[in-house]
Amino acid sequence: MTTDPLQFRVLPFSLGGLATRHLIVDRTTYAPSILGSVYEAHLAAKSDSPYTRFNSLRSISELLTWARSAGVEIEVEFLSGSCLTSTQVGAFLEWLRTSILRCESSPLSVNARKHLNRTIYDARGLEAFCIRQYRASNLTVSESLVQLQGLINFQVALWADSTVKVRKKALAPDLLDKEIATIEAYLDPKVRCATVGPQIAARDYLIWRLTIEFGVRIGEVLALRIQDCPSRGKPYFQIVRIDERDSQFDPRHPYAPRPKTLSRELGFVLSNTRFPGLSLDYISQHRFKMIELRGRMIKKFNVGHDFLIVAQGGEPLSLSSTKRIAAEIRKHTGIDFHWHLARHAFFNRAMEGVRRARDRDDEIARRADLCFWGGWERESSLDIYTRRIRRDAMRQGLAIWQLGENTWGALN
């Protein structure tokens, strides 16, 4: 029995295994929302990320649920180019606070504020799209394009006025060096193969070293192909977005992991790196599936696809499987570990190099390099690491004069 208060839900589906699409359907009857389907097609033409579309449609499901409970024929209204009144916008946001965010009078938490702002952003995007799509095609003599744009601007401002400030600035979490050493020792294939077997031990250690040594996302690891790996003559990994692949087929659809960052090539950082030997050994010795041949079980290294990381059956490893591996690490090490924490640990240390820059120009260049390495479009993505470094530095005390003097003669 579901506890989800929404009367609509977002369902993913796949078209021939090549693309992930979504439907907004009634939770009881599974009847699709026409408004939701029209807007999903618009989002699919704009965005390569199914996760971005899913989150946007989840917000629209909240709007549709409110409209049904309030008796607002929102599908008819929006598909004719009409828009919500200021009273209706206020009623929707009040319903969102009380029914979804469970907050009637006390201040909203940081996560609740983010949820509210995201819903406002998505709802106003849907409304503006419908005004342009349906009202613009049926302009009356008395309504000009300038007036129409004025209406859109007014509605956008109406929604924007309802957003709330999110004051808390996030800091990147981190792993202590001793915690990294503990995980490294636990995942060491020489030790762990006795309990899980050499194939799983080698695979999980490879995933760990990719995330901690290069700071890549777990989705990027699972999307790696054999041809993306370093070789003796190519000392770098290639991170490739799915829309830049020659072949976009992934048998894990509609839940296939997708690199959400920019494509890039990453060389070796550490002098004690385990690459390229680690990936080459995995490909040549542990990337296989067992098949029966003439009554005997043998290893088959041609598993039918070119994804690097595979499950025991030879299929590409799923994201849910990596979550189970992380849970196992937590259980046996006592460290509150998840895969993205390894990425944070990498960039927390990489940002130390920015702090030690010789001058402003050197700092700018180093930040730009790290932004490219992480696959981010904007350098503001590094701010969570900058804030952590500054907080840790302040815990050591502030050298007020920045001249090495830590005494103040005027004070006893």
Buried (B, 14 or more C-beta within 10 A) or exposed (E): EEEEEBBBBBBBEBEEBEBBBBBBBBEEEEEBBEBBBBBBEBBBEEEBBBBEBBBBBBBBBBBBBBBBEEEBEBBEBBBEBBBBEEEBBEBBBEBBBEBBBEBEEEEBEEEBBBBBBBBBBBBBBBBBBBBBBBBBEEEEEEEEEEEBEEBBEEBBEBBEEBBBEBEEEEBBBBBEEEBBEBBEEBBEBEEBBEEBBBBBBBBBBBBBBBBBBBBBBBBBBBBBBEEBBBEEEBEBBBBBBBEEBEEBEBEBBBEBBBBBBBBBBBEBBEEEBBBBEBBBBBBEEBBBBEEEEEEEEEEEEEBEBEBBBBBBEBBBBBBEBBEEBBEBBBEBBEBEBBBBBBBBBBBBBBBEBBEEBEEEEEBEEBBEEBBBBBBBEEBEBBBBBBBBBEEEEEEEEEEEEEEEEEEEEEEE
